[in-house]
Amino acid sequence: MKRTDFRHLEPLRVRWAEIDAQGIVFNGHYLAYVDTAISGYWRALALPYADTMKHLGGDLFVRRAALDYLGSARYDDRLDIGIRCREFGNSSMKVDGAVFRGDQLLVQADMVYVFADPVAQTPLRLPDALRDVIHGFEAGQSVVNVELGPWRELGDAAAAIRHEVFIDEQRIPAEMEWDAADATCLHALARNRFGVPLATGRLLEHVPGVAKIGRMAVRRSMRSSQIGRQVLDALMAEAKRQGYREVLLHAQLAAENFYLRAGFQRRGEPFEEAGIGHVEMVRSI
């Protein structure tokens, strides 16, 4: 196995508690590493795991998990855990895992998951819709579609995401979340291949020549994927198409690095909005 065999690689760093008396990672932890990477694989598929399984009417159970140890990781090593779905049966899927330190393969995993009734644990046919999403991802296809449109078309789905993120999670008062701009500005909505809304944002004019992006929200289970960036890129592209020369936004301090990676720069000192630290950021387009 090589790194290039895997479209999804989950970064991990070895912790002190994972080292054994020999000064190397205890063998049992590698299975936990692979399991962590499988959670990342579901994010890469843009499929919130619990909601997806409920929608499909089943769940995935491990039937087999075998590890081959080729080398040892040590404390503070930076590792990348590759995951790929290799083969489908009637009710099963074969999954490869690989633990890399740089290009060195340390551990490889061979796993079989069975799709089954979540209560009786009796096998069910693996849904074609799930097969299609995984096949598409492994073939390099996008698993997310970003739609742009007015509030009357996207508002119900966008509002549900914003309520979940801003009101329920961040405790922003509802009266501060909703404003008159929603009815007139352009909204972006990212959906997965099952049509489930996962992220949103909006675009409006700040002053002539300068657009403002706001209300960027990604469902918690999908963070640290590329979905938020896809929404941002779609809004940036539309701002450019409309002739704006600059885009401004108020970034939560916790998300500042996300916008820095997208080419934005901080302008001014931090301030509070709705009790949360923010900073103004801008980017020319």
Buried (B, 14 or more C-beta within 10 A) or exposed (E): BEBEEBBBBBEBEBEEEBBEEEEBBEEEBBBEBBBBBBEBBBBBBBBBBEEBBEBBEBBBBEBEBEBEEEEBBEBEBEBBBBBBBEEBEEBBBBBBBBBBBEEEBBBBBBBBBBBBEBEEEEBBEBBEEBBEBBEBBBEEEEBBBBBBEEBEEBBEBBBEBBBBBBBEEBEBEEEEBBEEBBEEBBBBBBBBBBEBBBBBBBBBBBEEEBBBBBBBBBBEBBBEBBBBBBBBBBBBEBBEEEEBEBBBBBBBEEBBEBBEEBBBEBEEEEEEEEEBEBBBBBBEB
